[in-house]
Amino acid sequence: MTTRTIATQRSAMGMPTGRLAIWWVLMSEIVIFGGILVSYILHRIAHPEWGEQAAYTNVHLGATNTLVLLSSSLSAVLAHAAAERGDGKRAAFLLRLTILGGLMFLIIKSFEWTHEIQEGFTLQSGGFWSYYYTAAGVHAFHVIAGMCIMAWVASTAAKNQDLHRVENVGIYWHFVDLVWIFLFPLLYIAK
Amino acid sequence: MTTHPQAPGHGTAAHGESHEAHYVRIWAILVVLLLVSYFGPMVATKLGWHWLLLTTAFGVAVIKAYMVAKNFMHINVENRIIHFMMITGVALMVLLYGAIAPDIQKGTGQNWEKDAGFHHSFTTSKPHHAGGHEAADEHAAPADEHATPAAPAPAASESTGASGH
């Protein structure tokens, strides 16, 4: 005898359980990233000298990574569009393209971090660098998590199974992109 | 499979393709905005226009975030409960800011004075080496009238550790 999950639709909310769950996750993520960003902003205002430290971050690589994440968000939303049409194979292809974007982001980030650490800027080099590595590190962890989940969703989507998950993982990925949109000016531009 | 009222492709392939074109257009606008946030601060720094730096860096970031949330996450057509959830998250963020801002941004408070070892003591180590208890008392006296003579030295070194940046 096989069992199937029956609570796939929340009638009181009028929305699928999976999508509701992903929004709950994002709400808690707002608190996590919000806490980091808010405390960074407070300390940044209190310490104008952090601007000198921020001048050492590589704005070109930061901008490139923003472009990479925006492009990966495009492929994620196109995957959603394909899934809505019932085209699981195209959705899977576009999700894998999104994973490639995430991988490119991480490669650029690791190149950037390697250079900064070689220059002597580590987690313990001061308040700015503590925030820089913590915020970017927590964000990178979310990118890795998104890539893993997306690889799993792509594998089922390729068989035209559970296509609603394509949208759910896409919402998560856009949020990760959204966080980076704020990290970029805070860590790279505000000198 | 669930759909949003304005989400892509309920039906024909042509309908889906028009939505795909819409997404590509949004992406192109986001890239243009990225260029503004990249070059804008450079121009602002050269001209010394601080307001332009803030606008192009953070103003554009808010617009980009809004566009991603609206067009890619379709938050505008989501259930109202989702809006409440997101507003709650942002409200908690604002509450956090309001709750800790006075401690970080104000120089003095009811029973404390930040100057007594926030920036200065950790760089000079004055309370330990140069002045001993006398130097420490000098700082502690206006901050806390109940402080004992022995208390300020550990307190100073504590603040050194907490604000060591």
Chai-1 contact restraints between the chains, C-beta under 6 A:
chainA,res_idxA,chainB,res_idxB,connection_type,confidence,min_distance_angstrom,max_distance_angstrom,comment,restraint_id
A,M13,B,N79,contact,1.0,0.0,6.0,A-B,restraint_1
A,M13,B,I81,contact,1.0,0.0,6.0,A-B,restraint_2
A,M15,B,N79,contact,1.0,0.0,6.0,A-B,restraint_3
A,P16,B,T2,contact,1.0,0.0,6.0,A-B,restraint_4
A,W23,B,I82,contact,1.0,0.0,6.0,A-B,restraint_5
A,W23,B,M85,contact,1.0,0.0,6.0,A-B,restraint_6
A,M27,B,M85,contact,1.0,0.0,6.0,A-B,restraint_7
A,M27,B,G89,contact,1.0,0.0,6.0,A-B,restraint_8
A,I30,B,G89,contact,1.0,0.0,6.0,A-B,restraint_9
A,V31,B,G89,contact,1.0,0.0,6.0,A-B,restraint_10
A,V31,B,L92,contact,1.0,0.0,6.0,A-B,restraint_11
A,G34,B,M93,contact,1.0,0.0,6.0,A-B,restraint_12
A,V38,B,M93,contact,1.0,0.0,6.0,A-B,restraint_13
A,V38,B,L96,contact,1.0,0.0,6.0,A-B,restraint_14
A,V38,B,Y97,contact,1.0,0.0,6.0,A-B,restraint_15
A,L42,B,A101,contact,1.0,0.0,6.0,A-B,restraint_16
A,L42,B,I104,contact,1.0,0.0,6.0,A-B,restraint_17
A,A46,B,I104,contact,1.0,0.0,6.0,A-B,restraint_18
A,A46,B,Q105,contact,1.0,0.0,6.0,A-B,restraint_19
A,A63,B,Y38,contact,1.0,0.0,6.0,A-B,restraint_20
A,T66,B,L34,contact,1.0,0.0,6.0,A-B,restraint_21
A,L70,B,L30,contact,1.0,0.0,6.0,A-B,restraint_22
A,S73,B,F72,contact,1.0,0.0,6.0,A-B,restraint_23
A,L74,B,W27,contact,1.0,0.0,6.0,A-B,restraint_24
A,V77,B,Y23,contact,1.0,0.0,6.0,A-B,restraint_25
A,V77,B,F72,contact,1.0,0.0,6.0,A-B,restraint_26
A,L78,B,E20,contact,1.0,0.0,6.0,A-B,restraint_27
A,A81,B,P8,contact,1.0,0.0,6.0,A-B,restraint_28
A,A81,B,G9,contact,1.0,0.0,6.0,A-B,restraint_29
A,A81,B,G16,contact,1.0,0.0,6.0,A-B,restraint_30
A,A81,B,H19,contact,1.0,0.0,6.0,A-B,restraint_31
A,A81,B,E20,contact,1.0,0.0,6.0,A-B,restraint_32
A,E84,B,P8,contact,1.0,0.0,6.0,A-B,restraint_33
A,E84,B,G9,contact,1.0,0.0,6.0,A-B,restraint_34
A,R85,B,G9,contact,1.0,0.0,6.0,A-B,restraint_35
A,R85,B,G16,contact,1.0,0.0,6.0,A-B,restraint_36
A,G126,B,H165,contact,1.0,0.0,6.0,A-B,restraint_37
A,G127,B,H165,contact,1.0,0.0,6.0,A-B,restraint_38
A,L163,B,M1,contact,1.0,0.0,6.0,A-B,restraint_39
A,H164,B,M1,contact,1.0,0.0,6.0,A-B,restraint_40
A,H164,B,T2,contact,1.0,0.0,6.0,A-B,restraint_41
A,I171,B,M73,contact,1.0,0.0,6.0,A-B,restraint_42
A,H174,B,V68,contact,1.0,0.0,6.0,A-B,restraint_43
A,H174,B,F72,contact,1.0,0.0,6.0,A-B,restraint_44
A,H174,B,M73,contact,1.0,0.0,6.0,A-B,restraint_45
A,L178,B,A65,contact,1.0,0.0,6.0,A-B,restraint_46
A,L178,B,V68,contact,1.0,0.0,6.0,A-B,restraint_47
A,I181,B,A61,contact,1.0,0.0,6.0,A-B,restraint_48
A,I181,B,K64,contact,1.0,0.0,6.0,A-B,restraint_49
A,I181,B,A65,contact,1.0,0.0,6.0,A-B,restraint_50
A,F182,B,A61,contact,1.0,0.0,6.0,A-B,restraint_51
A,P185,B,A57,contact,1.0,0.0,6.0,A-B,restraint_52
A,P185,B,F58,contact,1.0,0.0,6.0,A-B,restraint_53
A,P185,B,A61,contact,1.0,0.0,6.0,A-B,restraint_54
A,I189,B,P41,contact,1.0,0.0,6.0,A-B,restraint_55
A,I189,B,A57,contact,1.0,0.0,6.0,A-B,restraint_56
